[in-house]
């Protein structure tokens, strides 16, 4: 470096220059994360004359994990009203459950049973 006195970087005292920085204050507002709830869908089973009560009860306990009492009540509702909502969940799981019902196949207890129970999904009213 030069010894010229008009150079602002030459400090004859040899002291380090003082450098200050300012940081912005941190925000005190909390960021709130909310997960959006998926819209609900009903899984509905239809009545027919090709499946026994035992078949429907078995299906409801195995596929939907209903208790025996709940499965019997739902089976009677299906029989008496022609249909019943057996499960309510988000669309992807409702589609899976519908496909499981349709894949359960015919009732081996009845020779006239040629296929699965009727089953479909529909949007449920949002709470």
N, C-alpha and C positions, 0 to 999 in steps of 0.2 A: 504494500500500500504506500501511497505517497505521504509525504510529510506536509502536504499543503494544508493550511488552516482553513481554507474555504470548503473542504470536503466535509459534508455533514456527518459522514459515517466515521470519521476519525475523532475519537474522544480522547483528549490528552490525559484524562484521569485514568483511563483503562477500565472504567466500569462498564458492565454489561448494560445494554439498553433495556428499559423497562417496557414490557409488552403486556397489555391487558386485553382480555376478551370478555365479551358479554354473552351470556346464554339466556335464551328466552325462558321465562318461568314455566314450569310444568302446569298443565291444565289440571284443575281439581275436579273436573267433571268426569264421572265414571262412564265408561263405555258399556252399554248394556247390550248383551247378545240375547236375542230371542230366536228360538227355533220355530219355524212356521209349522203349524200342525197340518198334516195331510188330511184332505177331506175323507170322511168315512164312507164306506160302502157296505151294504148288506149282502150276505150270502143267503139265497133263498132256495129252499128245496120244495119241489112240487109233489103232490099226491099222484099216485097211479095205482093200478090194480095188478101190477106185475112184481111187486116187492112186498115181502112180509114185514110185520112189525119188528120181528127179531132182526131182520136185515137192516132196517132203518136205525134201530136202537144201536146195533153194533157199529154202524157207520158213524153215528153221532158221537159215540164214546171214543172210537179209535181216531177219527180224523179231526174232531173238534175238541176232544178231551172233556166232553160233558159228563157230568155224573150220571149214574144210572137213572136216578129220579128225574133229572133235567131232560135226559134223552127220551124217557117215556112220555113226559109232558109235551115235549116238542113233537114227538111222533103222533100223539093224539091230536095236537093242533094241526099238523099236516093233514091227517086223515079227515078231520072234521071241517076244516076251512079250505082245504085244497092247497095250502102252502103255509110256510112258516119261515121267518127270519131265524136262522140257526147260528149266525155269527156276524159280527160287525167289526171291521178293521179297515186299514188303508187299502187302496185299490190293488196294489201289487199282491198283497197277501190274500185279498178276496179272490183275485183271479187264480192264485195258486190253489186255494181251498176248493173253488169251483172245479178246477181241473182234476183235483184229487177225487172229488165226488164222481165226476164223469169217468174217471179211470178206475173206479171201484168195481165196475162191471155189473153183470147181471146177478140176480139173486139165485144162488145154487139150490135154494129150498123150493123154488117154483120152476116147473118146466116151461111155463109160458113166459118167463122173464127172458127177454132177448137183449137187454141193454141196461145201462145205468139209470139211476133216478134222474128225473129232470131237475136241473139246477141252473141258476143264473145269478148274476150280481146286478145291483142297482145302487145308485147314489143314495146315501142315507141323509136325512136332514141334519145339517150341522148344528151343533149346540150353541 
